Amino acid sequence: QVQLEESGGGLVQPGGSLRLSCAVSGSRSYAFAMGWYRQAPGKERELVASITGATINYSDAAKGRFTISRATARNSVDLQMNSLRPEDTAVYYCYANLGGANFWGKGTLVTVSS
């Protein structure tokens, strides 16, 4: 059974940093794409950043502040988030595309507040 486990969420003050990590277990396939979405209260889930093959994509909100990275040949992905703002508060979900199907983690809460 494929599982994605996220870690690294928590409470941080505005301007602070957090690093989210996600690892896939239960699959021998290499994930063609991995990335992060987020969902704030009352809003739809939105893409934050993704790595598809050699292509990296960021949302406008993430550009210049967040960095996505992936260890070579591993089904894991990190998201370094700097200069966090209250509007970054959301549940962050990791996803992985394995064999054409998307798998999701349960999410990790990031709260940016003073």
MIBATOR-549258 format. One record per residue (C-alpha): residue in three letters; residue number from 0; x negated, y negated, z. Coordinates in Angstrom, 2 decimals, always signed. Each point is the difference from the previous one (the first is absolute). Layout:
{nuba "Ala" NUM {X Y Z}}
...
***
This chain:
{nuba "Gln" 0 {+0.00 +0.00 +0.00}}
{nuba "Val" 1 {-1.41 -3.33 -1.06}}
{nuba "Gln" 2 {-0.30 -2.56 +2.77}}
{nuba "Leu" 3 {-1.35 -3.53 +0.10}}
{nuba "Glu" 4 {-1.19 -1.32 +3.33}}
{nuba "Glu" 5 {-0.47 -3.73 +0.50}}
{nuba "Ser" 6 {-1.87 -1.67 +2.81}}
{nuba "Gly" 7 {-1.26 -3.43 +1.00}}
{nuba "Gly" 8 {+3.15 -2.04 +0.48}}
{nuba "Gly" 9 {+0.64 -2.14 +3.03}}
{nuba "Leu" 10 {+0.40 -3.50 +1.36}}
{nuba "Val" 11 {-2.39 -2.70 -1.17}}
{nuba "Gln" 12 {-0.08 -3.77 +0.31}}
{nuba "Pro" 13 {+0.33 -2.21 -3.08}}
{nuba "Gly" 14 {-3.34 -0.24 -1.76}}
{nuba "Gly" 15 {-1.09 +3.37 +1.29}}
{nuba "Ser" 16 {-0.85 +3.22 -1.80}}
{nuba "Leu" 17 {+1.15 +3.59 -0.07}}
{nuba "Arg" 18 {-1.11 +3.05 -1.93}}
{nuba "Leu" 19 {+2.55 +2.60 -1.02}}
{nuba "Ser" 20 {-1.03 +3.51 -0.97}}
{nuba "Cys" 21 {+1.91 +2.81 -1.68}}
{nuba "Ala" 22 {-0.98 +3.59 -0.62}}
{nuba "Val" 23 {+1.77 +2.76 -1.92}}
{nuba "Ser" 24 {+0.19 +3.55 +1.27}}
{nuba "Gly" 25 {+1.55 +3.13 -1.41}}
{nuba "Ser" 26 {-0.99 -0.55 -3.61}}
{nuba "Arg" 27 {-2.90 +1.26 -2.10}}
{nuba "Ser" 28 {+0.80 -2.42 -2.81}}
{nuba "Tyr" 29 {-1.76 -3.29 -0.40}}
{nuba "Ala" 30 {+2.38 -2.92 +0.28}}
{nuba "Phe" 31 {+0.00 -1.97 -3.25}}
{nuba "Ala" 32 {+1.28 -3.06 +1.82}}
{nuba "Met" 33 {+0.11 -1.12 +3.60}}
{nuba "Gly" 34 {+1.05 -3.21 +1.60}}
{nuba "Trp" 35 {+2.01 -1.94 +2.52}}
{nuba "Tyr" 36 {+3.48 -1.45 +0.09}}
{nuba "Arg" 37 {+1.60 -1.96 +2.80}}
{nuba "Gln" 38 {+3.51 -0.74 +1.17}}
{nuba "Ala" 39 {+0.82 -2.95 +2.19}}
{nuba "Pro" 40 {+3.25 -0.16 +2.01}}
{nuba "Gly" 41 {+2.91 -0.75 -2.29}}
{nuba "Lys" 42 {-2.10 +0.18 -3.13}}
{nuba "Glu" 43 {-0.65 +2.55 -2.72}}
{nuba "Arg" 44 {-3.12 +2.11 -0.10}}
{nuba "Glu" 45 {-2.71 -1.71 -2.04}}
{nuba "Leu" 46 {-3.36 +0.98 -1.42}}
{nuba "Val" 47 {-3.02 -1.32 +1.87}}
{nuba "Ala" 48 {-2.90 +1.64 -1.80}}
{nuba "Ser" 49 {-0.71 +3.08 -2.06}}
{nuba "Ile" 50 {-2.83 +1.93 -1.61}}
{nuba "Thr" 51 {+0.92 +1.87 -3.18}}
{nuba "Gly" 52 {-2.98 +1.69 -1.53}}
{nuba "Ala" 53 {-2.56 -2.80 -0.16}}
{nuba "Thr" 54 {+2.61 -2.76 +0.04}}
{nuba "Ile" 55 {+0.71 -2.00 +3.13}}
{nuba "Asn" 56 {+3.13 -2.08 +0.31}}
{nuba "Tyr" 57 {+0.99 -2.51 +2.69}}
{nuba "Ser" 58 {+3.19 -1.88 +0.67}}
{nuba "Asp" 59 {-0.30 -3.77 -0.13}}
{nuba "Ala" 60 {+0.40 -0.08 +3.78}}
{nuba "Ala" 61 {-2.92 +2.38 +0.46}}
{nuba "Lys" 62 {-2.46 -1.48 -2.49}}
{nuba "Gly" 63 {-3.04 -1.55 +1.64}}
{nuba "Arg" 64 {+0.88 +1.28 +3.47}}
{nuba "Phe" 65 {+0.44 +3.77 -0.29}}
{nuba "Thr" 66 {-2.40 +2.57 -1.41}}
{nuba "Ile" 67 {+0.99 +3.53 -0.95}}
{nuba "Ser" 68 {-2.64 +2.69 -0.18}}
{nuba "Arg" 69 {-0.15 +3.69 -0.61}}
{nuba "Ala" 70 {-2.74 +2.47 +0.78}}
{nuba "Thr" 71 {-1.36 +1.73 -3.10}}
{nuba "Ala" 72 {+1.74 +3.29 -0.78}}
{nuba "Arg" 73 {+2.01 -0.11 +3.19}}
{nuba "Asn" 74 {+3.72 -0.34 +0.60}}
{nuba "Ser" 75 {-0.31 -2.87 +2.40}}
{nuba "Val" 76 {+0.47 -3.72 -0.33}}
{nuba "Asp" 77 {-0.67 -2.99 +2.22}}
{nuba "Leu" 78 {+1.42 -3.50 +0.07}}
{nuba "Gln" 79 {-2.09 -2.73 +1.59}}
{nuba "Met" 80 {+2.23 -2.92 +0.88}}
{nuba "Asn" 81 {-1.55 -3.34 +0.91}}
{nuba "Ser" 82 {+1.44 -3.43 +0.73}}
{nuba "Leu" 83 {+3.25 +1.57 +1.05}}
{nuba "Arg" 84 {+3.13 -2.14 +0.13}}
{nuba "Pro" 85 {+3.30 +0.43 +1.84}}
{nuba "Glu" 86 {+1.64 +0.74 -3.35}}
{nuba "Asp" 87 {-2.21 +3.07 -0.34}}
{nuba "Thr" 88 {+1.97 +1.60 +2.82}}
{nuba "Ala" 89 {+1.50 +3.20 -1.39}}
{nuba "Val" 90 {-0.11 +3.75 +0.02}}
{nuba "Tyr" 91 {-2.80 +1.05 -2.36}}
{nuba "Tyr" 92 {+0.43 +3.22 -1.95}}
{nuba "Cys" 93 {-2.70 +1.98 -1.74}}
{nuba "Tyr" 94 {+0.80 +1.93 -3.16}}
{nuba "Ala" 95 {-1.81 +2.49 -2.18}}
{nuba "Asn" 96 {+0.85 +1.24 -3.47}}
{nuba "Leu" 97 {-0.71 +3.70 -0.16}}
{nuba "Gly" 98 {+0.85 +1.95 -3.12}}
{nuba "Gly" 99 {+2.34 -2.73 -1.16}}
{nuba "Ala" 100 {+1.98 -0.18 +3.23}}
{nuba "Asn" 101 {-0.24 -2.76 +2.59}}
{nuba "Phe" 102 {-0.45 +0.94 +3.62}}
{nuba "Trp" 103 {+0.41 -2.45 +2.87}}
{nuba "Gly" 104 {-1.23 -0.41 +3.52}}
{nuba "Lys" 105 {+2.33 -0.84 +2.88}}
{nuba "Gly" 106 {-1.36 -3.52 +0.28}}
{nuba "Thr" 107 {-2.02 -1.99 +2.49}}
{nuba "Leu" 108 {+1.23 -3.24 +1.55}}
{nuba "Val" 109 {-2.06 -3.16 -0.38}}
{nuba "Thr" 110 {+1.10 -2.95 +2.12}}
{nuba "Val" 111 {-1.66 -3.37 -0.41}}
{nuba "Ser" 112 {+0.94 -2.27 +2.84}}
{nuba "Ser" 113 {-1.51 -2.31 +2.56}}
***
